[in-house]
Amino acid sequence: IYWNYSKITSGGKSFVMEPDKISVIVPFRNVKPYILDCLKSIQNQTYSNFEVILLDDDSNDGSEFIAEAFAKEDNRFFYVKLSKQKSISALRNLGIAKATGKYLCWIDSDDFVSKDFLKILYDNITSGNFQMSTCSYKKSKNRNIKLDVYKKSINKKEYDASEVQKLCLSSNKIGGFLTIKMFITEIAKKILFQENLKASEDLVYVIQYLDLCEKICTCQSKLYFYFIRKGSISHSYQLNKMLNFVKAMNYLLAISKNKEYYENVICWRAMMTCMPIFLSHKDMKKKSTKRLKMLFAIYFDMAHKTIKENKKKKFSFYVKFVIWIMCIYYSRYMKSAKRLISN
């Protein structure tokens, strides 16, 4: 096999094109202090055959000028200005529609990536019959951090898609994040982000994508920097966000193939995510918290039935104890919860 290499020019520099183009989608809004680091890290990739789709969600802080400047100086960057704010799911759907590469990645505008981010993910996804490749990440408030670079002996693992679905729900090593994964664009275009979901829409998308996959390649290289910044939507803890999270979990249960497994894992994921609300006296006094408790009661009811109907399940004593206690506590909300769900 002989690859047909060609050259492109960017900012006066010549690059040798790799065989397959990768589409990188970067939605952003008002991230002026961070977007330069993000775009530079993409521009300096050791894998050069890519396009960057910059989706400006009506920014007005100057970040739009930085993105536009990159598009003018580097013909691999494409700037798209939206005149009206959209949901993050709508932005992502627009990005997928505009993608022309064989492979697809998402990068958040306040994060940045290793110079070998695209190269390693590409090498892994093309090393076998894989439909997705993933890497690891570093998470910090400190932006002065070094990421991993290319190594010949990368710690790679192969998983069935169904195994990765479980890891997305029960482990933070792979998680439901879009940003540490490479997708096949042809498959990605078959799915839409659910615009009615305002939380965990990325997790729902990844689970649906994996339904169309067979094998996934993962590696432990930390190639992505996940920035924790104050005021970020993904890092804020709000009651409405938790209500939307429960809604996303309900949607996953509705579309999932493996009901028995999902009911258990989603129950626990919801409990661990929402627990801080129940431990906060301030939030407990809010009227809207009662609605969350009613919705949340559904999950404890699932766990209750699982233990009662199938004693062979490998729940530890402590797990059983916690579930039973929580079920007893929330059982008084069950009638109201079922009425709310039915409406």
N, C-alpha and C positions, 0 to 999 in steps of 0.2 A: 504494500500500500504506500503510495507516495502522496503526501499532503501538498496541496497547492497553496504555498505561502505567498503572501503579497505584503506590500508596505503601505502604511498610512502616515500622514504627517500631522503632528500636533505641536503647536507652539514652536515650530521650527525644528522639531526633533522627528527622527524617523523611527518607527517601531516595526518589528517583524510580527505579522499577524499569526496567531495560533489558528488551528483548523476550525474551531467552533466559536461562534460569537455567544457571549453571555450578556443578558440584559440585567442591569442593576437598577432597581426602582427605589427612589429616595423621595418619599413624601415629606413636606416640611411646612411649618408655619411659625414665623417669628422666633427663629433660633440663631440670631446673628452672632452671639458669642461662641457658638459651637460648630456652625456649618462649614467654616473654612477648614477646620481639622478633619471633618468627615470627608469633604470632597478631595482634599489633598491626599488622604490615605487611599482613596479609590484611584485617583490619577496616577499614583506611584506604584500601582500593582505590577508585579513581575509577569503576570498574565495580561497581555495588552489588548487582546481582541474582545472588547466589550463596548456596550453602549450604556450610558447612564441617563435614565429618565427622571428629571427633576420636576416633581409635581408641587408647585407653589400654591398652597391653599390660602390665597389672598393675604400674603404677608405684607406688613407695613412697618417693619422695624429696620430695614436695610438688608436683611438676609436675602431678599429677592434680587438685589443688585449683585451680591456675591455669586449667587447661582447663575444669573444671567451672564456675568463676566466669564465664568468657566465655560459656558456654552459657546461664547464668542471666540474664546482662545483655543478650545480643544473640541475638534469635530466629533468626538465620541460622546460629548455631553449635550443633552437636549432639554431645553427649558420650556416648561408648560405652565403658563399663568392662568389660574382660575379666578374669575371675577367674583365668585360667590363661594363662601365656605361650604365644604362638604364633610360628611362623616369620614372617618379613617377608612372604613370599609369601601365607601364609594371611591375614594382616592386610589385604593389598592386595585379595585376593579378596573379603573381607568388605566392604571399602570400596566396591568396584565394585557389589556386590549391593545396598548401601544407597543408592547414588547415584540421584538423581531428576532431575538437571539434563540439559539437552540436550548439554552439553559437560562435559569432565572434565579435571581437573589434579591432579597430586600435588605436595606441598611437604613437604620433610623438616623435622622439628621443630626442628632446630638451625640451620636456614638462615632467610633472610628474603628478601622480594621487593620490587621497585619498586612504588610506588603505582599505576603504570600496567601492571603485569604482566598482569592479566586483560584489561584494555581492549585492549592491543595484540595479544595473542594472539587474542582474540575478533574484533577488526576484521580481522585477517589471515585467519583461517580462514573467515570469512563473506564475504570479498572476492571469492570465486570458487568454483569447484567443488573445494574442498579438503577433505581428510579429516583433516588434521593441520596445526598451525602450531607453529613452534619459534622460540626466541630464543637469545641468547647469555648468558653468565654471567661473573661475576667469582669467582675462587677465591683465598682468603686465610685466614691465621690472625688477621688484624686485622679486628675487627667494625666498626670506625669507618670505614666506606667508603660512598661515594655510588653509587647505581645510576642508570641512564638513566631519563628520563621521556619522555612522549609527544611525538613530533615528526611533523609532517605528511609530511615527506619521509623516511620510513623506508626504509632500504636493504633492499628485499624481493627475494626470488628465488623462482622457481617450479621445482620439481623433480618428475620422475616418481618414484613410490614406490620403484621398483627402484633408482634412483640414490641415494635416501636410505638404503636398506638398505646399500649399499656404503659410504656415508659414515659410517654408524653403526659399521661394522666397521673402517674404516681412517682415520677422522679424529676428532679431539676437538672439532671445531667444532660438530658436531651430536651425535655420540656416541649411545650406547644409553641415556642418562639418561632417566628418566621426567619429572624435575622441571623441565625447560625446554620442555615440550611441552604442547599442548592437543589432546585427543582428542575424537572424537565418541562419546558414551556408548553409543549403540546398537551401534556397532562394537566398542567396548571390552568390552561384556558378552558378546560372542561368544567371547572368549578367556579362559583362566584362567592365572594365574601357576603355574609348575611348582613345587609345594611340595617336591619331592624335590631341587631344585637349591638350593644354599646360596651360590652366587656367580653373578654375571652373569645372575640371573633377570630383571632389568629389561631387559637387552639382548635376551634371548630373547623376552620379551613384545613389545618394540617391533618386532623383526623379524617376528614373527607378525602383529602388527597391520598392518604395512605390506603384508603379503601380501594384505590385504583392501582396500587403498587404490589410488588412481590418481594423485592429485596432492597435493603437500605445499607449503606456503608457509613460507619461512624469513625471518628478519630478523637483523641483526647487533646490534640493541640489547641491551645488557647489563642485563637485567631481573631476574636471579636471583643471589643471593649464596650461594655454595657454601662453607661454613665447614669449614676443616681443623682438627679438634680431636683431641687425643691420646685414644686409647682408642676412637675411633669405629670401628665395624665396617667401614665402607666405606673407611677410611683405614689400617687396620691391615694389616701385611704378615705373613701367617702361612702356614706350609707347607700346612696343611689347606685354607686358602682357595684356594691355588693348585691343589691337587688338585681342588677343587670347580669351579674355573674351567675346568680341562681337561674335566671332566665336562659342563659347560655347552656347551663348544665341540663336544664329541661329539654332544650333543643337537641343536645347530643344524645340524650336517652331516646328521644323520638326517632332519630335517624340511625342509631347504632345497630349493628348486626349482633353483637355479643351482649345481649341484655343482661345476662346473669353476672358477667364480670363487671360491666359498666355500672350497674346499679350499686355495687359495693364500692368501687373505686371513686366514682363521682360523689357518692355520699361522703366519703372521707375527705375528698378534696374540698368539697363545699364546707364541711365542718371546720377544717383547719384554716381556710381562708376567712370565714365569717366569725370565728371564735372571738377575735378581739372586740367585736361589737358587743358581744354578750358579757364581756368582762369590763366594759366601760359603763360606768354609772350614768355618765352624761348622755350617751347614745341610747341607753335603755329607757330613758325618760321620754324619748321622742316618740310621737305617734306612729311615724313611718317604720320604726323598729318592730312594732307589732306585726306589720305586714310582712316584714322579712322573716320573722319567727314563724309565721304561718306557712310561708312558702318553704322555709327550711325544714319544717316538720315533716314534709314529704320524704326527705332523705332518711330521716331517722326511722320513719315507718318502714321504709325499704329494708334497712338494716335489721330492724326488729323481726320482720317476716323471714329474712334470710336465716337468721339464727334459729328461729323457732321451727322452720320447715326443713332445714337441712343441717342437722347436728354434726355431719361429717366435715363441714367446712373447717379449715385450719385457722380458726380465730384463737388467739391466746386468751388466757383468763382475763387479763387486764383489758384487752380490746372488748371482750364480751361485757365486762363490768361497765366500762365507760359508755358503751352503746345503750345498754339497758337503762342506766341512770339518765342519760340524755333523752331517751325515748319516753321515760316516765315523766320527765320534766316538761317535754314539749307535747305530750299526748293531748293536753287540754286545748291545744291549738289546731288539732287535726280536722275537726269539723269545719272550722272557719277556713282552713287552708284548702280543703277540698272544694268548698264553695267558690273560693277565689280562683282556683285553677280552672274549674268548670266554666266560670264566667270569662 
